[in-house]
Amino acid sequence: MARILIADDDENYLIAFSEGMEALGHETVCVTQSDRLLPNLELGGFDIVFLDVVMAGGGAIVALHKVREFSASLPVVVISGMPEVVDSPIFTLGMRAANARVSKSTSLAKLSELVDDLVSKARQ
């Protein structure tokens, strides 16, 4: 299973997503501020990162570049709870450095499949 770093300032979503992934056998570490992202990454051992588009202190636009500077190969998934953003050019084109972009309404089963697929590819 995967070790997942999740950055999201919506604590209710963060708890639900984390508990769901853990119920499926994954290990999660959660941060609610983007400035906690790199210190956690530097501890090492993560297989995949989930970044919220909008967060206090900078969301995925800023954080994605920081993650890519840290590791060009670490899978990154950008998530958004705003349906109007999911299909926007900033989400699809501006976040093209992400391995995937999904809505927060994506089912836990689909998120787990995405984790398994991206982590499997990264380990090859």
Long-range contacts (C-beta under 8 A, 24 or more apart in sequence): 1-25, 1-26, 1-27, 2-26, 2-27, 2-47, 2-48, 2-115, 2-116, 2-119, 3-27, 3-28, 3-29, 3-45, 3-46, 3-47, 3-48, 4-28, 4-29, 4-46, 4-47, 4-48, 4-49, 4-50, 4-115, 5-29, 5-30, 5-31, 5-37, 5-40, 5-41, 5-46, 5-48, 5-49, 5-50, 6-30, 6-31, 6-49, 6-50, 7-31, 7-32, 7-33, 7-34, 7-36, 7-37, 7-49, 7-50, 7-51, 7-52, 7-55, 7-63, 8-32, 8-50, 8-51, 8-52, 8-55, 8-79, 9-33, 9-52, 9-54, 9-55, 9-56, 10-52, 10-81, 10-104, 13-81, 13-104, 17-50, 17-108, 17-111, 20-108, 20-111, 21-108, 21-111, 21-112, 21-115, 24-108, 24-112, 26-112, 26-115, 32-56, 33-57, 34-58, 34-59, 34-62, 34-63, 34-66, 37-63, 37-66, 37-67, 38-66, 38-70, 41-67, 41-70, 41-71, 41-74, 42-70, 46-74, 47-74, 47-75, 47-115, 47-119, 47-122, 47-123, 48-74, 48-75, 48-76, 48-77, 48-115, 48-118, 48-119, 48-122, 49-74, 49-75, 49-76, 49-77, 50-76, 50-77, 50-78, 50-79, 51-76, 51-77, 51-78, 51-79, 51-98, 52-78, 52-79, 52-80, 52-81, 53-78, 53-79, 53-80, 53-82, 53-85, 53-91, 53-95, 54-80, 54-82, 60-95, 60-98, 61-90, 61-94, 61-95, 64-95, 64-97, 64-98, 65-97, 68-97, 73-122, 74-122, 75-99, 75-100, 75-118, 75-119, 75-121, 75-122, 77-101, 77-102, 77-114, 77-118, 78-102, 79-103, 79-104, 79-106, 80-104, 81-105
